Amino acid sequence: MKITGVRTFLMQAGSPGETAWSAAGRPGSGKTGASFGSSRNWLFVKIDTDAGITGIGECSGWPRVVETAVKDLAVLLIGEDPQDIERLWQKLYVAQMGHGLTGVVGAGAITGLDMALWDIKGKALGTPVWNLLGGRVRDRIRLYGHASTPAKALSLKARGYTAVKAGGVAGTVAKVAAIRDAVGAEMDLMVDLHGPPWLTPADAIAMGRALAPFNLLFLEDPVAPDNLDAFARVRDALDLPLAAGERFATIWGARPLIERELVDVIQPDTGRFGGLSQLRKLAAMAEAHHITVAPHSGSLGPVAEFAAIHLLAAIPNALMLERVEDDWPERDTVITAPPVIEAGHALVPTAPGLGVDIDEAAVARFPSRRNVGDAAGQYEPGTEREHLYVQTRFRRSRAFEGSKP
């Protein structure tokens, strides 16, 4: 079997409903659906073979730019045997040496291609990808959703979710207190501070201490994760499990977090971490340090979600999978069938390969227009809407606004 072609499918996806991304759909924004304000692209890639088997993958890490990288790398795959996954991964990686090896653009390109190779191999052998990764450890994957209000958290609880995550740095303590009061002790609760570059270790520590009474499953990105000394300072000061990893590309980027045991939960982005080939290696590295794996999936499309389900089905240290339960309404229309969700869990698929494909005509209905958003709205301190590096100090009281003294 030989690779005969590589095709890309770039689309503009609409804004999800319960994350900081959702500024485009907020009342008063004047933007809805797959508008410029949603600033979210999905990039799918297909690898064709002379055996009539086609593999599907998904790339993240700045999809509009990644598409160019995929097309640049595609020539290296033509004529190759798609079943030689590790050899082809190394070929693609070494080909980037002249451009730098640490970025999410290059890793995002390899991710989609690698994912598609695993899909081809599973189809060729007539078995699910999780079986190629070592076999099934579990037949369903626990999910967690996003909630910014008690009502949303209760809605997820009613649908069988047992874990929910809140985020942001404005009014966070009061928000989390209200959610915990509403859902009781039956649900796990997490908080994502998003690690903006201006959030100091002192502020993150103060926030962590204020959140400690709510018995968090983990505190995510308390500071910028690329500032490892700051992360270590937070680690030493708090008796809370910490999580990070969504911004990194490849095992070499995440290695310090694991080897220094700065986190209890590692969160690789399934669309930009170098594919299933890298994800399985990361899981083994984490296992050696008793660290669990909970892939980031909040902004990704549906193919990367399937890949994450296969990974978590096959590793012993899987914690759970992030899912935007009430995502853009068109999400499920661009694939052949959505994952099966029951009582807050994703059922592990049994079809050969990844068990999913895109509807090319449906994807074509949403052409890409932009993939850069106004991130300041995610951390707005007041009405200034300053950009992150200009905003050297947010109004500190906002973090604890409405909380009990």
C-alpha positions as YAML, in Angstrom:
chain: A
units: angstrom
residues:
- id: 1
  name: MET
  ca: [0.00, 0.00, 0.00]
- id: 2
  name: LYS
  ca: [1.31, 3.43, -0.98]
- id: 3
  name: ILE
  ca: [0.23, 7.01, -0.23]
- id: 4
  name: THR
  ca: [-1.06, 8.75, -3.34]
- id: 5
  name: GLY
  ca: [-2.24, 12.11, -2.04]
- id: 6
  name: VAL
  ca: [-2.88, 14.46, 0.87]
- id: 7
  name: ARG
  ca: [-5.92, 16.76, 0.98]
- id: 8
  name: THR
  ca: [-6.85, 19.52, 3.45]
- id: 9
  name: PHE
  ca: [-10.27, 20.82, 4.50]
- id: 10
  name: LEU
  ca: [-10.28, 24.14, 6.37]
- id: 11
  name: MET
  ca: [-13.49, 25.55, 7.82]
- id: 12
  name: GLN
  ca: [-14.80, 28.32, 10.06]
- id: 13
  name: ALA
  ca: [-16.54, 26.86, 13.10]
- id: 14
  name: GLY
  ca: [-18.99, 28.83, 15.19]
- id: 15
  name: SER
  ca: [-18.48, 29.91, 18.76]
- id: 16
  name: PRO
  ca: [-18.99, 27.35, 21.55]
- id: 17
  name: GLY
  ca: [-21.41, 28.24, 24.27]
- id: 18
  name: GLU
  ca: [-19.62, 28.00, 27.61]
- id: 19
  name: THR
  ca: [-16.00, 29.12, 27.30]
- id: 20
  name: ALA
  ca: [-14.06, 32.35, 27.12]
- id: 21
  name: TRP
  ca: [-14.19, 31.87, 23.36]
- id: 22
  name: SER
  ca: [-17.84, 32.76, 23.40]
- id: 23
  name: ALA
  ca: [-17.44, 36.54, 23.24]
- id: 24
  name: ALA
  ca: [-18.69, 36.46, 19.67]
- id: 25
  name: GLY
  ca: [-22.02, 35.07, 20.78]
- id: 26
  name: ARG
  ca: [-22.46, 37.20, 23.89]
- id: 27
  name: PRO
  ca: [-25.41, 39.56, 24.08]
- id: 28
  name: GLY
  ca: [-24.44, 42.92, 22.67]
- id: 29
  name: SER
  ca: [-21.55, 41.60, 20.61]
- id: 30
  name: GLY
  ca: [-23.56, 41.73, 17.43]
- id: 31
  name: LYS
  ca: [-21.85, 38.53, 16.27]
- id: 32
  name: THR
  ca: [-23.32, 35.05, 16.13]
- id: 33
  name: GLY
  ca: [-22.69, 31.73, 14.46]
- id: 34
  name: ALA
  ca: [-19.48, 31.25, 12.50]
- id: 35
  name: SER
  ca: [-18.69, 34.96, 12.61]
- id: 36
  name: PHE
  ca: [-15.29, 36.61, 12.51]
- id: 37
  name: GLY
  ca: [-15.55, 37.09, 16.26]
- id: 38
  name: SER
  ca: [-15.66, 33.37, 16.93]
- id: 39
  name: SER
  ca: [-12.11, 33.11, 15.52]
- id: 40
  name: ARG
  ca: [-12.13, 29.33, 15.54]
- id: 41
  name: ASN
  ca: [-11.04, 27.24, 12.57]
- id: 42
  name: TRP
  ca: [-11.05, 23.49, 12.18]
- id: 43
  name: LEU
  ca: [-8.56, 21.89, 9.83]
- id: 44
  name: PHE
  ca: [-9.08, 18.33, 8.66]
- id: 45
  name: VAL
  ca: [-6.65, 16.33, 6.53]
- id: 46
  name: LYS
  ca: [-7.15, 13.21, 4.42]
- id: 47
  name: ILE
  ca: [-4.45, 10.83, 3.22]
- id: 48
  name: ASP
  ca: [-5.35, 8.74, 0.16]
- id: 49
  name: THR
  ca: [-3.77, 5.41, -0.79]
- id: 50
  name: ASP
  ca: [-3.61, 3.18, -3.85]
- id: 51
  name: ALA
  ca: [-5.51, 0.53, -1.89]
- id: 52
  name: GLY
  ca: [-8.60, 2.72, -1.80]
- id: 53
  name: ILE
  ca: [-8.23, 3.34, 1.94]
- id: 54
  name: THR
  ca: [-8.39, 6.96, 3.11]
- id: 55
  name: GLY
  ca: [-7.36, 8.16, 6.55]
- id: 56
  name: ILE
  ca: [-8.79, 11.19, 8.35]
- id: 57
  name: GLY
  ca: [-7.00, 13.49, 10.80]
- id: 58
  name: GLU
  ca: [-7.35, 16.90, 12.42]
- id: 59
  name: CYS
  ca: [-4.77, 19.64, 12.95]
- id: 60
  name: SER
  ca: [-4.78, 22.50, 15.44]
- id: 61
  name: GLY
  ca: [-2.18, 25.05, 16.57]
- id: 62
  name: TRP
  ca: [-3.28, 27.94, 14.29]
- id: 63
  name: PRO
  ca: [-5.13, 26.01, 11.58]
- id: 64
  name: ARG
  ca: [-4.89, 28.54, 8.73]
- id: 65
  name: VAL
  ca: [-1.12, 28.55, 9.04]
- id: 66
  name: VAL
  ca: [-0.95, 24.81, 9.72]
- id: 67
  name: GLU
  ca: [-2.70, 24.11, 6.43]
- id: 68
  name: THR
  ca: [0.27, 25.61, 4.61]
- id: 69
  name: ALA
  ca: [2.63, 23.44, 6.65]
- id: 70
  name: VAL
  ca: [0.62, 20.32, 5.80]
- id: 71
  name: LYS
  ca: [0.82, 21.08, 2.09]
- id: 72
  name: ASP
  ca: [4.55, 21.70, 2.40]
- id: 73
  name: LEU
  ca: [5.11, 18.35, 4.16]
- id: 74
  name: ALA
  ca: [2.75, 16.33, 1.97]
- id: 75
  name: VAL
  ca: [5.36, 15.73, -0.74]
- id: 76
  name: LEU
  ca: [7.40, 13.70, 1.77]
- id: 77
  name: LEU
  ca: [4.58, 11.17, 2.12]
- id: 78
  name: ILE
  ca: [3.76, 10.49, -1.51]
- id: 79
  name: GLY
  ca: [4.80, 6.95, -2.44]
- id: 80
  name: GLU
  ca: [5.40, 5.89, 1.18]
- id: 81
  name: ASP
  ca: [3.80, 2.94, 2.96]
- id: 82
  name: PRO
  ca: [1.28, 4.54, 5.37]
- id: 83
  name: GLN
  ca: [1.66, 1.67, 7.82]
- id: 84
  name: ASP
  ca: [5.21, 2.75, 8.73]
- id: 85
  name: ILE
  ca: [3.84, 5.33, 11.15]
- id: 86
  name: GLU
  ca: [6.82, 5.88, 13.44]
- id: 87
  name: ARG
  ca: [9.29, 6.11, 10.57]
- id: 88
  name: LEU
  ca: [7.09, 8.63, 8.75]
- id: 89
  name: TRP
  ca: [6.64, 10.65, 11.94]
- id: 90
  name: GLN
  ca: [10.40, 10.97, 12.29]
- id: 91
  name: LYS
  ca: [10.76, 11.85, 8.62]
- id: 92
  name: LEU
  ca: [8.24, 14.68, 8.94]
- id: 93
  name: TYR
  ca: [9.80, 15.93, 12.16]
- id: 94
  name: VAL
  ca: [13.40, 15.98, 10.94]
- id: 95
  name: ALA
  ca: [12.27, 17.75, 7.75]
- id: 96
  name: GLN
  ca: [11.38, 20.75, 9.92]
- id: 97
  name: MET
  ca: [14.80, 21.14, 11.52]
- id: 98
  name: GLY
  ca: [15.62, 24.18, 9.42]
- id: 99
  name: HIS
  ca: [12.45, 25.92, 10.57]
- id: 100
  name: GLY
  ca: [12.66, 25.14, 14.30]
- id: 101
  name: LEU
  ca: [11.31, 22.14, 16.13]
- id: 102
  name: THR
  ca: [9.27, 23.48, 19.06]
- id: 103
  name: GLY
  ca: [6.28, 25.25, 17.51]
- id: 104
  name: VAL
  ca: [2.65, 24.23, 17.48]
- id: 105
  name: VAL
  ca: [2.41, 24.96, 13.72]
- id: 106
  name: GLY
  ca: [4.82, 22.19, 12.78]
- id: 107
  name: ALA
  ca: [3.50, 19.87, 15.46]
- id: 108
  name: GLY
  ca: [-0.07, 20.64, 14.43]
- id: 109
  name: ALA
  ca: [0.71, 19.65, 10.86]
- id: 110
  name: ILE
  ca: [2.31, 16.38, 11.92]
- id: 111
  name: THR
  ca: [-0.63, 15.74, 14.27]
- id: 112
  name: GLY
  ca: [-3.26, 15.57, 11.56]
- id: 113
  name: LEU
  ca: [-1.06, 13.52, 9.24]
- id: 114
  name: ASP
  ca: [-0.11, 11.10, 12.01]
- id: 115
  name: MET
  ca: [-3.75, 10.75, 13.06]
- id: 116
  name: ALA
  ca: [-4.71, 9.91, 9.49]
- id: 117
  name: LEU
  ca: [-1.95, 7.26, 9.30]
- id: 118
  name: TRP
  ca: [-3.31, 5.53, 12.41]
- id: 119
  name: ASP
  ca: [-6.78, 5.66, 10.86]
- id: 120
  name: ILE
  ca: [-5.47, 4.01, 7.68]
- id: 121
  name: LYS
  ca: [-3.68, 1.28, 9.58]
- id: 122
  name: GLY
  ca: [-6.75, 0.50, 11.66]
- id: 123
  name: LYS
  ca: [-8.90, 0.27, 8.54]
- id: 124
  name: ALA
  ca: [-6.33, -1.87, 6.74]
- id: 125
  name: LEU
  ca: [-6.20, -4.31, 9.66]
- id: 126
  name: GLY
  ca: [-9.93, -4.13, 10.37]
- id: 127
  name: THR
  ca: [-9.50, -2.99, 13.97]
- id: 128
  name: PRO
  ca: [-10.08, 0.18, 16.04]
- id: 129
  name: VAL
  ca: [-7.12, 2.46, 16.69]
- id: 130
  name: TRP
  ca: [-7.29, 1.79, 20.43]
- id: 131
  name: ASN
  ca: [-6.47, -1.83, 19.67]
- id: 132
  name: LEU
  ca: [-3.29, -0.72, 17.87]
- id: 133
  name: LEU
  ca: [-2.34, 1.36, 20.92]
- id: 134
  name: GLY
  ca: [-2.26, -1.67, 23.19]
- id: 135
  name: GLY
  ca: [-5.86, -2.73, 23.54]
- id: 136
  name: ARG
  ca: [-8.81, -1.45, 25.50]
- id: 137
  name: VAL
  ca: [-8.36, -0.59, 29.17]
- id: 138
  name: ARG
  ca: [-11.90, 0.80, 29.48]
- id: 139
  name: ASP
  ca: [-14.99, 0.89, 27.30]
- id: 140
  name: ARG
  ca: [-16.16, 4.39, 28.19]
- id: 141
  name: ILE
  ca: [-14.40, 7.68, 28.89]
- id: 142
  name: ARG
  ca: [-15.47, 10.03, 31.65]
- id: 143
  name: LEU
  ca: [-16.18, 13.56, 30.41]
- id: 144
  name: TYR
  ca: [-16.20, 16.98, 32.01]
- id: 145
  name: GLY
  ca: [-18.06, 20.03, 30.79]
- id: 146
  name: HIS
  ca: [-17.83, 23.80, 31.17]
- id: 147
  name: ALA
  ca: [-20.06, 25.90, 33.38]
- id: 148
  name: SER
  ca: [-19.97, 29.58, 34.25]
- id: 149
  name: THR
  ca: [-23.23, 29.53, 36.23]
- id: 150
  name: PRO
  ca: [-24.91, 27.21, 38.72]
- id: 151
  name: ALA
  ca: [-27.74, 26.66, 36.24]
- id: 152
  name: LYS
  ca: [-25.34, 25.38, 33.58]
- id: 153
  name: ALA
  ca: [-23.59, 23.11, 36.08]
- id: 154
  name: LEU
  ca: [-26.94, 21.67, 37.18]
- id: 155
  name: SER
  ca: [-27.89, 21.11, 33.55]
- id: 156
  name: LEU
  ca: [-24.74, 19.06, 33.02]
- id: 157
  name: LYS
  ca: [-25.37, 17.16, 36.23]
- id: 158
  name: ALA
  ca: [-28.87, 16.30, 35.05]
- id: 159
  name: ARG
  ca: [-27.36, 14.85, 31.87]
- id: 160
  name: GLY
  ca: [-25.11, 12.54, 33.85]
- id: 161
  name: TYR
  ca: [-21.93, 14.59, 34.03]
- id: 162
  name: THR
  ca: [-19.95, 14.07, 37.22]
- id: 163
  name: ALA
  ca: [-17.36, 16.82, 36.66]
- id: 164
  name: VAL
  ca: [-17.49, 20.46, 35.59]
- id: 165
  name: LYS
  ca: [-14.93, 23.21, 35.04]
- id: 166
  name: ALA
  ca: [-15.24, 26.96, 35.55]
- id: 167
  name: GLY
  ca: [-12.73, 29.53, 34.37]
- id: 168
  name: GLY
  ca: [-11.51, 33.11, 34.31]
- id: 169
  name: VAL
  ca: [-10.00, 35.56, 36.77]
- id: 170
  name: ALA
  ca: [-12.97, 37.91, 37.30]
- id: 171
  name: GLY
  ca: [-15.33, 36.99, 40.14]
- id: 172
  name: THR
  ca: [-13.87, 33.49, 40.12]
- id: 173
  name: VAL
  ca: [-14.16, 32.68, 43.81]
- id: 174
  name: ALA
  ca: [-17.78, 33.76, 44.02]
- id: 175
  name: LYS
  ca: [-18.60, 31.86, 40.82]
- id: 176
  name: VAL
  ca: [-17.02, 28.66, 42.07]
- id: 177
  name: ALA
  ca: [-18.67, 29.01, 45.48]
- id: 178
  name: ALA
  ca: [-22.08, 29.32, 43.83]
- id: 179
  name: ILE
  ca: [-21.50, 26.31, 41.58]
- id: 180
  name: ARG
  ca: [-20.25, 24.14, 44.45]
- id: 181
  name: ASP
  ca: [-23.25, 25.13, 46.55]
- id: 182
  name: ALA
  ca: [-25.59, 24.21, 43.70]
- id: 183
  name: VAL
  ca: [-24.13, 20.85, 42.68]
- id: 184
  name: GLY
  ca: [-23.09, 19.66, 46.13]
- id: 185
  name: ALA
  ca: [-20.27, 17.26, 46.81]
- id: 186
  name: GLU
  ca: [-21.40, 14.77, 44.14]
- id: 187
  name: MET
  ca: [-19.56, 16.51, 41.29]
- id: 188
  name: ASP
  ca: [-15.87, 17.09, 40.79]
- id: 189
  name: LEU
  ca: [-15.09, 20.75, 40.23]
- id: 190
  name: MET
  ca: [-12.12, 22.25, 38.41]
- id: 191
  name: VAL
  ca: [-10.98, 25.83, 37.77]
- id: 192
  name: ASP
  ca: [-8.99, 27.14, 34.80]
- id: 193
  name: LEU
  ca: [-7.16, 30.44, 35.35]
- id: 194
  name: HIS
  ca: [-5.93, 30.33, 31.71]
- id: 195
  name: GLY
  ca: [-2.37, 31.35, 32.64]
- id: 196
  name: PRO
  ca: [-2.30, 34.83, 31.08]
- id: 197
  name: PRO
  ca: [1.20, 36.34, 31.08]
- id: 198
  name: TRP
  ca: [0.25, 39.13, 33.47]
- id: 199
  name: LEU
  ca: [-1.15, 36.84, 36.19]
- id: 200
  name: THR
  ca: [1.61, 36.85, 38.80]
- id: 201
  name: PRO
  ca: [2.50, 33.87, 41.01]
- id: 202
  name: ALA
  ca: [1.41, 35.90, 44.06]
- id: 203
  name: ASP
  ca: [-2.04, 36.46, 42.58]
- id: 204
  name: ALA
  ca: [-2.33, 32.84, 41.48]
- id: 205
  name: ILE
  ca: [-1.37, 31.63, 44.95]
- id: 206
  name: ALA
  ca: [-3.90, 33.94, 46.57]
- id: 207
  name: MET
  ca: [-6.56, 32.67, 44.19]
- id: 208
  name: GLY
  ca: [-5.62, 29.05, 44.84]
- id: 209
  name: ARG
  ca: [-5.85, 29.52, 48.59]
- id: 210
  name: ALA
  ca: [-9.24, 31.15, 48.26]
- id: 211
  name: LEU
  ca: [-10.44, 28.24, 46.09]
- id: 212
  name: ALA
  ca: [-9.04, 25.49, 48.32]
- id: 213
  name: PRO
  ca: [-12.21, 25.14, 50.47]
- id: 214
  name: PHE
  ca: [-14.17, 24.01, 47.40]
- id: 215
  name: ASN
  ca: [-12.15, 20.78, 47.10]
- id: 216
  name: LEU
  ca: [-11.06, 21.17, 43.49]
- id: 217
  name: LEU
  ca: [-10.07, 18.18, 41.41]
- id: 218
  name: PHE
  ca: [-7.43, 20.45, 39.88]
- id: 219
  name: LEU
  ca: [-6.44, 24.07, 39.27]
- id: 220
  name: GLU
  ca: [-5.48, 24.56, 35.63]
- id: 221
  name: ASP
  ca: [-2.82, 26.93, 34.29]
- id: 222
  name: PRO
  ca: [-2.53, 29.08, 37.43]
- id: 223
  name: VAL
  ca: [0.30, 31.00, 35.71]
- id: 224
  name: ALA
  ca: [1.74, 30.96, 32.21]
- id: 225
  name: PRO
  ca: [3.00, 27.36, 31.87]
- id: 226
  name: ASP
  ca: [6.12, 28.37, 29.96]
- id: 227
  name: ASN
  ca: [7.35, 30.16, 33.10]
- id: 228
  name: LEU
  ca: [8.38, 27.01, 34.93]
- id: 229
  name: ASP
  ca: [9.96, 28.77, 37.91]
- id: 230
  name: ALA
  ca: [6.72, 30.66, 38.52]
- id: 231
  name: PHE
  ca: [4.79, 27.42, 38.15]
- id: 232
  name: ALA
  ca: [7.08, 25.79, 40.70]
- id: 233
  name: ARG
  ca: [6.47, 28.67, 43.11]
- id: 234
  name: VAL
  ca: [2.72, 28.11, 42.86]
- id: 235
  name: ARG
  ca: [3.22, 24.37, 43.21]
- id: 236
  name: ASP
  ca: [5.17, 24.79, 46.45]
- id: 237
  name: ALA
  ca: [2.65, 27.22, 47.94]
- id: 238
  name: LEU
  ca: [-0.61, 25.36, 47.28]
- id: 239
  name: ASP
  ca: [-2.07, 22.08, 48.46]
- id: 240
  name: LEU
  ca: [-4.11, 21.77, 45.29]
- id: 241
  name: PRO
  ca: [-3.63, 19.39, 42.35]
- id: 242
  name: LEU
  ca: [-2.36, 21.39, 39.36]
- id: 243
  name: ALA
  ca: [-2.92, 20.84, 35.65]
- id: 244
  name: ALA
  ca: [-1.36, 22.24, 32.47]
- id: 245
  name: GLY
  ca: [-0.07, 21.27, 29.06]
- id: 246
  name: GLU
  ca: [-2.53, 22.38, 26.37]
- id: 247
  name: ARG
  ca: [-0.12, 24.97, 24.91]
- id: 248
  name: PHE
  ca: [2.79, 22.62, 24.41]
- id: 249
  name: ALA
  ca: [3.82, 20.74, 21.28]
- id: 250
  name: THR
  ca: [5.48, 17.31, 21.52]
- id: 251
  name: ILE
  ca: [6.93, 15.40, 24.45]
- id: 252
  name: TRP
  ca: [9.96, 17.67, 24.58]
- id: 253
  name: GLY
  ca: [7.82, 20.69, 25.38]
- id: 254
  name: ALA
  ca: [5.88, 18.92, 28.13]
- id: 255
  name: ARG
  ca: [8.90, 17.09, 29.53]
- id: 256
  name: PRO
  ca: [9.83, 19.67, 32.25]
- id: 257
  name: LEU
  ca: [6.28, 19.70, 33.64]
- id: 258
  name: ILE
  ca: [6.44, 15.94, 34.05]
- id: 259
  name: GLU
  ca: [10.04, 15.42, 35.13]
- id: 260
  name: ARG
  ca: [9.85, 18.21, 37.73]
- id: 261
  name: GLU
  ca: [6.41, 16.88, 38.77]
- id: 262
  name: LEU
  ca: [4.92, 20.34, 38.56]
- id: 263
  name: VAL
  ca: [1.52, 18.96, 37.61]
- id: 264
  name: ASP
  ca: [-0.78, 16.19, 38.73]
- id: 265
  name: VAL
  ca: [-2.69, 16.23, 35.45]
- id: 266
  name: ILE
  ca: [-1.14, 16.71, 31.99]
- id: 267
  name: GLN
  ca: [-3.44, 18.16, 29.32]
- id: 268
  name: PRO
  ca: [-2.06, 17.73, 25.80]
- id: 269
  name: ASP
  ca: [-4.07, 19.25, 22.98]
- id: 270
  name: THR
  ca: [-5.14, 16.34, 20.79]
- id: 271
  name: GLY
  ca: [-4.87, 18.46, 17.63]
- id: 272
  name: ARG
  ca: [-1.40, 19.93, 18.08]
- id: 273
  name: PHE
  ca: [0.68, 17.58, 20.21]
- id: 274
  name: GLY
  ca: [2.20, 15.59, 17.37]
- id: 275
  name: GLY
  ca: [-0.52, 13.02, 16.93]
- id: 276
  name: LEU
  ca: [-1.30, 9.73, 18.60]
- id: 277
  name: SER
  ca: [2.34, 8.72, 18.20]
- id: 278
  name: GLN
  ca: [3.40, 11.48, 20.59]
- id: 279
  name: LEU
  ca: [0.36, 11.23, 22.84]
- id: 280
  name: ARG
  ca: [1.00, 7.60, 23.69]
- id: 281
  name: LYS
  ca: [4.62, 8.43, 24.56]
- id: 282
  name: LEU
  ca: [3.50, 11.34, 26.72]
- id: 283
  name: ALA
  ca: [1.08, 9.06, 28.55]
- id: 284
  name: ALA
  ca: [3.91, 6.64, 29.33]
- id: 285
  name: MET
  ca: [6.15, 9.47, 30.57]
- id: 286
  name: ALA
  ca: [3.32, 10.71, 32.79]
- id: 287
  name: GLU
  ca: [2.59, 7.22, 34.09]
- id: 288
  name: ALA
  ca: [6.19, 6.92, 35.31]
- id: 289
  name: HIS
  ca: [5.56, 9.97, 37.52]
- id: 290
  name: HIS
  ca: [2.01, 8.98, 38.62]
- id: 291
  name: ILE
  ca: [0.53, 11.83, 36.58]
- id: 292
  name: THR
  ca: [-2.86, 11.39, 34.93]
- id: 293
  name: VAL
  ca: [-3.84, 12.45, 31.40]
- id: 294
  name: ALA
  ca: [-6.83, 14.66, 30.57]
- id: 295
  name: PRO
  ca: [-6.54, 15.92, 26.97]
- id: 296
  name: HIS
  ca: [-7.51, 19.46, 26.09]
- id: 297
  name: SER
  ca: [-10.36, 19.47, 23.62]
- id: 298
  name: GLY
  ca: [-12.26, 22.69, 24.23]
- id: 299
  name: SER
  ca: [-11.63, 24.43, 20.90]
- id: 300
  name: LEU
  ca: [-11.05, 21.36, 18.73]
- id: 301
  name: GLY
  ca: [-13.26, 19.78, 16.14]
- id: 302
  name: PRO
  ca: [-14.91, 16.37, 16.24]
- id: 303
  name: VAL
  ca: [-12.17, 14.26, 14.60]
- id: 304
  name: ALA
  ca: [-9.59, 15.16, 17.25]
- id: 305
  name: GLU
  ca: [-12.19, 14.26, 19.86]
- id: 306
  name: PHE
  ca: [-12.42, 10.74, 18.44]
- id: 307
  name: ALA
  ca: [-8.62, 10.46, 18.54]
- id: 308
  name: ALA
  ca: [-8.63, 11.45, 22.22]
- id: 309
  name: ILE
  ca: [-11.26, 8.82, 23.00]
- id: 310
  name: HIS
  ca: [-9.10, 6.11, 21.39]
- id: 311
  name: LEU
  ca: [-6.05, 7.26, 23.35]
- id: 312
  name: LEU
  ca: [-7.86, 7.34, 26.69]
- id: 313
  name: ALA
  ca: [-9.38, 3.95, 26.02]
- id: 314
  name: ALA
  ca: [-5.91, 2.40, 25.77]
- id: 315
  name: ILE
  ca: [-3.84, 4.01, 28.55]
- id: 316
  name: PRO
  ca: [-3.94, 3.15, 32.27]
- id: 317
  name: ASN
  ca: [-3.56, 6.72, 33.56]
- id: 318
  name: ALA
  ca: [-6.51, 8.33, 31.78]
- id: 319
  name: LEU
  ca: [-8.38, 10.80, 33.99]
- id: 320
  name: MET
  ca: [-11.10, 12.25, 31.78]
- id: 321
  name: LEU
  ca: [-11.75, 14.16, 28.56]
- id: 322
  name: GLU
  ca: [-12.76, 17.80, 28.20]
- id: 323
  name: ARG
  ca: [-15.91, 18.30, 26.15]
- id: 324
  name: VAL
  ca: [-17.95, 21.36, 25.20]
- id: 325
  name: GLU
  ca: [-21.29, 19.63, 25.56]
- id: 326
  name: ASP
  ca: [-23.29, 22.51, 24.08]
- id: 327
  name: ASP
  ca: [-20.95, 23.40, 21.26]
- id: 328
  name: TRP
  ca: [-21.76, 25.10, 17.97]
- id: 329
  name: PRO
  ca: [-24.98, 23.48, 16.68]
- id: 330
  name: GLU
  ca: [-23.40, 22.52, 13.34]
- id: 331
  name: ARG
  ca: [-20.58, 20.52, 14.97]
- id: 332
  name: ASP
  ca: [-22.12, 17.10, 14.43]
- id: 333
  name: THR
  ca: [-23.24, 17.89, 10.87]
- id: 334
  name: VAL
  ca: [-19.69, 17.99, 9.49]
- id: 335
  name: ILE
  ca: [-18.92, 14.37, 10.44]
- id: 336
  name: THR
  ca: [-20.53, 11.08, 9.50]
- id: 337
  name: ALA
  ca: [-21.67, 10.34, 13.05]
- id: 338
  name: PRO
  ca: [-20.99, 11.97, 16.43]
- id: 339
  name: PRO
  ca: [-19.47, 10.08, 19.35]
- id: 340
  name: VAL
  ca: [-21.97, 8.22, 21.48]
- id: 341
  name: ILE
  ca: [-22.41, 10.08, 24.79]
- id: 342
  name: GLU
  ca: [-24.18, 8.36, 27.68]
- id: 343
  name: ALA
  ca: [-24.48, 9.63, 31.26]
- id: 344
  name: GLY
  ca: [-21.46, 11.93, 31.08]
- id: 345
  name: HIS
  ca: [-19.26, 9.37, 29.33]
- id: 346
  name: ALA
  ca: [-18.12, 8.82, 25.74]
- id: 347
  name: LEU
  ca: [-18.50, 5.22, 24.61]
- id: 348
  name: VAL
  ca: [-15.38, 3.83, 22.97]
- id: 349
  name: PRO
  ca: [-16.03, 3.21, 19.25]
- id: 350
  name: THR
  ca: [-15.58, -0.28, 17.81]
- id: 351
  name: ALA
  ca: [-15.38, 0.47, 14.06]
- id: 352
  name: PRO
  ca: [-12.03, 0.02, 12.29]
- id: 353
  name: GLY
  ca: [-9.68, 3.02, 12.42]
- id: 354
  name: LEU
  ca: [-10.90, 6.10, 14.24]
- id: 355
  name: GLY
  ca: [-14.51, 5.31, 13.38]
- id: 356
  name: VAL
  ca: [-15.30, 8.75, 11.99]
- id: 357
  name: ASP
  ca: [-15.09, 10.69, 8.73]
- id: 358
  name: ILE
  ca: [-15.99, 14.20, 7.65]
- id: 359
  name: ASP
  ca: [-18.81, 15.21, 5.34]
- id: 360
  name: GLU
  ca: [-16.82, 17.16, 2.78]
- id: 361
  name: ALA
  ca: [-19.85, 18.99, 1.43]
- id: 362
  name: ALA
  ca: [-20.89, 20.05, 4.92]
- id: 363
  name: VAL
  ca: [-17.39, 21.32, 5.70]
- id: 364
  name: ALA
  ca: [-17.39, 23.34, 2.45]
- id: 365
  name: ARG
  ca: [-20.47, 25.25, 3.65]
- id: 366
  name: PHE
  ca: [-18.30, 27.07, 6.21]
- id: 367
  name: PRO
  ca: [-15.23, 28.52, 4.46]
- id: 368
  name: SER
  ca: [-12.47, 29.88, 6.66]
- id: 369
  name: ARG
  ca: [-12.34, 33.64, 6.98]
- id: 370
  name: ARG
  ca: [-10.14, 34.32, 9.98]
- id: 371
  name: ASN
  ca: [-8.43, 32.60, 12.87]
- id: 372
  name: VAL
  ca: [-7.26, 35.39, 15.16]
- id: 373
  name: GLY
  ca: [-9.47, 36.79, 17.89]
- id: 374
  name: ASP
  ca: [-9.39, 39.64, 20.37]
- id: 375
  name: ALA
  ca: [-8.07, 37.70, 23.34]
- id: 376
  name: ALA
  ca: [-8.40, 40.74, 25.62]
- id: 377
  name: GLY
  ca: [-12.10, 40.04, 25.95]
- id: 378
  name: GLN
  ca: [-11.29, 36.80, 27.74]
- id: 379
  name: TYR
  ca: [-9.65, 38.61, 30.64]
- id: 380
  name: GLU
  ca: [-11.41, 41.95, 30.54]
- id: 381
  name: PRO
  ca: [-10.62, 43.84, 33.79]
- id: 382
  name: GLY
  ca: [-13.15, 46.61, 33.28]
- id: 383
  name: THR
  ca: [-14.24, 48.51, 30.23]
- id: 384
  name: GLU
  ca: [-10.77, 49.23, 28.87]
- id: 385
  name: ARG
  ca: [-10.44, 45.95, 26.94]
- id: 386
  name: GLU
  ca: [-6.68, 46.32, 26.90]
- id: 387
  name: HIS
  ca: [-4.52, 43.71, 25.23]
- id: 388
  name: LEU
  ca: [-2.65, 41.25, 27.40]
- id: 389
  name: TYR
  ca: [0.84, 42.71, 27.39]
- id: 390
  name: VAL
  ca: [-0.46, 46.27, 27.73]
- id: 391
  name: GLN
  ca: [-2.64, 45.14, 30.61]
- id: 392
  name: THR
  ca: [0.21, 44.76, 33.08]
- id: 393
  name: ARG
  ca: [-2.10, 44.73, 36.08]
- id: 394
  name: PHE
  ca: [-5.73, 43.77, 36.27]
- id: 395
  name: ARG
  ca: [-8.01, 45.13, 38.96]
- id: 396
  name: ARG
  ca: [-7.13, 42.57, 41.62]
- id: 397
  name: SER
  ca: [-10.36, 42.88, 43.54]
- id: 398
  name: ARG
  ca: [-12.28, 41.54, 40.55]
- id: 399
  name: ALA
  ca: [-10.95, 38.05, 41.19]
- id: 400
  name: PHE
  ca: [-12.61, 37.95, 44.61]
- id: 401
  name: GLU
  ca: [-15.61, 40.12, 43.75]
- id: 402
  name: GLY
  ca: [-18.75, 38.92, 45.51]
- id: 403
  name: SER
  ca: [-16.95, 36.34, 47.59]
- id: 404
  name: LYS
  ca: [-17.35, 36.05, 51.30]
- id: 405
  name: PRO
  ca: [-14.58, 37.72, 53.36]
...
